[in-house]
Structure formats: structure tokens, C-alpha cells
Amino acid sequence: MGMRICPFKSQNMSNNSRATHDGLEISTAQAVQAQAAGLTPEAFMNPILLKPRHDRSSEIVLNGRVFAPTTQNYHAFTQNEGITAVRQALRHIQAHFEAVIIEGAGSPAEINLNAWEIVNMRIAREANVPVLLAADVDRGGSLASVVGTLELLGSDRERVKGIIFNKFRGDIELFRPAVEWTESYTGIKVIGVVPFMQGVRISGEDSMNLHGTSGGSIHIGIINFPGISNFSDFDAFTHEPDVSLTYIDGSTSIKAFHELDAVILPGTKNTFAALEWLRDSGLREMIRHFKGYIFGICGGLQILGGELLDPELCDNAGVIRASGLGLLPVSTVFSGDKITRQVSGTYQGENISGYEIHYGRSEYHYGEEFSPLFSNDGITSRDFRLAGTYLHGIFSNDKFRSSWLNNIRRQKNYGEHFTNTANDNSFDALADMLAQSLDTDFILSLIRREDTTLLPA
């Protein structure tokens, strides 16, 4: 519509992140939203990123850089450095954009968090904006969720100007009585019911979005580490109709594992803990004896290597030295400096790009059997059966992904082919569906209000 919109989420909790052009770190969700808005992802779009290490511990990334390796007194942080960064980001956005779309997190009515939350209604007050409440019909209980949320919002209820029912399956006319009842009971306009959309290839925000694909004749297993990170690395495989993805954990049988054509070890927030999990689950030996293709990305690369040293205990596992799987001639030393950067290189004469987000620096021991994977990173065996890289997004490069898959296709006597993802229209398809399903004139009337000056700090 020609309006310059900025996406914003003050605080996101996810191990799915991206490196920005200036070497900072941002949640993948806000990076994708920036892409949808035709913008370059910037750290101010997500000033606080929490990256879970364990159930009760997260790394704090503030304005794109590590503020603290683990959370300690997070309540104090939110009311000091946290809210200060959020206010600065909102003021920057107000100065450079026509409007901001602010995403909350979870439920805005978690009353046990009200005193110190800085992502939901607190931010709606800070930014002085109206609120749209979205309910996920697909999960069930959406009517109770809407009514219960409004009952618990207190004075913030007045900010809620519209309700959206999302991911509806079936005949929408059967849901019409629910819409009418909701408007009558709450006094708030239902601005649309959005159908469940199939086939839209947009990166999921967190591990709740992890799911495999079926129907293909090439079977790839993704090791589902407890601290899996950057699983968006595998989104590009959804463009390959002959590929099936399976997420592998300790419940996978030895027989099913060895029927796979390839295994990929993804990134992980806890490399040393992931190594221990592989051992305890029995997957360590399954991988070591696997005869198909094996590929490691970031933490997966480190795990496929030999010795891992962590003299400063940066990995938060309390382990100084560990042995990897020994399949790649790679050694890794962890230090307190986190690497976040965008990377470009060449593969078979064509440009490839991606990004790095990791602790630890690895030394590649090349020789007769192993060589660089591409111009300035990674390692591969001569037959490409064993390979690894720090480059997240490596499989989003069509040339590389097609080349790697064609190795497997040749082995299985299948025809080779190249898949071009440049013409994916997922954003346009979703935008068209929203335009059909929502009262966009009403939404625009909210955006174009005159009373949108930020409240005083």
C-alpha cells in the first residue's frame, strides 16, 4: 500500500536468530518480518533476544550484542537496561517510519508477569498504540481464550480495538455464530477470520514449528538436539518435492535411522550438552556408523570434529574438554567472543551467502581426504559424504543445495535437477489472504489515528 511499516518485538525468546549486515544479532522472526516489509533487518526491531540454554537459563542479547551469557536477576534487567533499550528503539522507529506493527509474546494476560513484563501491554502503553487480539482457532479453545484474556487485562482492555480468529479450517459460515456472539459479549469488533493456509513457506518462530515433511523419495534426518538452534536452515528443503525430512531423537530405531539417505547435525545452543545427549540417546554410535551422507552446521560441525576445548566455560556446561564424533578432522576452542556476521563466498564458481552466529573457533586439518567446502569456510571429504560448515543458510543457496542433493540422487539412480526458489511468492500469497479475510480499512483507520505520540518515559 506504499506505507513504510517497521516490525517490532521488544523481547523475543528463541534460538532461531540471524546476523544483521552490521554484525549484530536479531530474532529470525523479526528478520523475516523485515523481509516481508521490504526492509533490511536491524537490531532495533528486536532490542532484547533471550536465547535459552537450559530450562531456567538464557543468554541475553541486548541491541544485537551479548549483554550477559546467562540470566541472573532478569527482573532488575527488564526495569533498567531492558526498558531503556525498548524506549530508545521505539523513538528511533517513530522518527524513521510511518507506522510500527508491534508483536507481543505469548499471552498479554499473564498476571504473574504484569509487574515486570516489557513485551505485551506494557509496551502498548509505552508506544501508546491500539491493540489487536489474535486467537489461534487451530489449537482449540479460542473463544474461551479471547474472553478470558479480556477479563484479565484490567484497564488495558480499553486498548483492544479488534479481534482476529486465525488458522480456521473448514466452512467459515459454521463459525459465523461464534463471531456474532463474540462481538455481542465483548463489545469489540471481530475484524476477520483467517483461514488455515497450506504451502506457505515462511520460517517458523520457534521449536513449536518443527515438523517434518513426507512423500519424497530422498529421506533426510535432522538431529533434534534439545537445544536445537537455527532450524530455519532446513526451510529450503520444502521446495524439493522429492525430499522428506524427519526430526530424529532418541526414540528413533536403529533400523529406521540407517534407512535414511542423509543425516544433518544442526546448530545447538549447548554443544557440550548436545554431545552428552547424543551419547545417552545412542545416537552417537548410530551417526558414527552411518553409511549415508552426513552434514554438520555450526554446533553440528563442532560435534562432528575431534577435540573440543572450553577453558573459559563459555558453553555453560561446566566441561573443559570433550571428544566429538571424530568424523571430521576439525578441532574447536571456545572463547568468550561471540562471532556474529554475514558471510559470502563461492561454490563451484557461483556466489553463496549466509551468516555465522557461534562461540568457538575451529581449525580445519585438510589433507588428501578432506578439502575446503567452499572458498572461505567449511570442510568436506572428497566424495562429499562427510561435510560441515559454520554457515547458516547454506541450503538456502540453490546451487549448493541442488548440488548436494544431486550427489544423493545419483547414488540412488534418480535424475538430477536444479530447483530455483527465487520466485517463491509466500509473502504475497499470505498478504492476499489477509486482505481478503480482514477488515483492512478498519486496521488502516487505527494506524492513521492522530493520538500516536509516544508516552513520556
Secondary structure as UniProt FT lines:
FT   STRAND          5..8
FT   STRAND          11..13
FT   STRAND          17..19
FT   TURN            21..22
FT   STRAND          25..27
FT   HELIX           28..36
FT   TURN            37..38
FT   HELIX           43..45
FT   STRAND          48..54
FT   TURN            55..56
FT   STRAND          57..62
FT   TURN            63..64
FT   STRAND          65..68
FT   HELIX           74..77
FT   HELIX           78..82
FT   HELIX           83..96
FT   STRAND          99..102
FT   TURN            108..109
FT   HELIX           111..113
FT   TURN            114..116
FT   HELIX           121..127
FT   STRAND          131..136
FT   HELIX           137..139
FT   HELIX           142..152
FT   HELIX           154..159
FT   STRAND          160..168
FT   HELIX           172..175
FT   HELIX           176..186
FT   STRAND          189..195
FT   HELIX           207..209
FT   STRAND          218..223
FT   TURN            226..227
FT   STRAND          228..229
FT   HELIX           231..239
FT   TURN            241..242
FT   STRAND          243..248
FT   TURN            250..251
FT   HELIX           254..258
FT   STRAND          262..265
FT   STRAND          267..268
FT   HELIX           271..281
FT   HELIX           283..288
FT   STRAND          293..297
FT   HELIX           299..304
FT   STRAND          307..309
FT   TURN            311..312
FT   TURN            314..315
FT   STRAND          321..323
FT   STRAND          330..333
FT   STRAND          339..347
FT   TURN            348..349
FT   STRAND          350..358
FT   STRAND          361..364
FT   STRAND          370..371
FT   TURN            375..376
FT   STRAND          379..381
FT   TURN            382..383
FT   STRAND          386..389
FT   HELIX           394..396
FT   HELIX           398..411
FT   TURN            412..413
FT   TURN            422..423
FT   HELIX           426..437
FT   HELIX           440..447
//
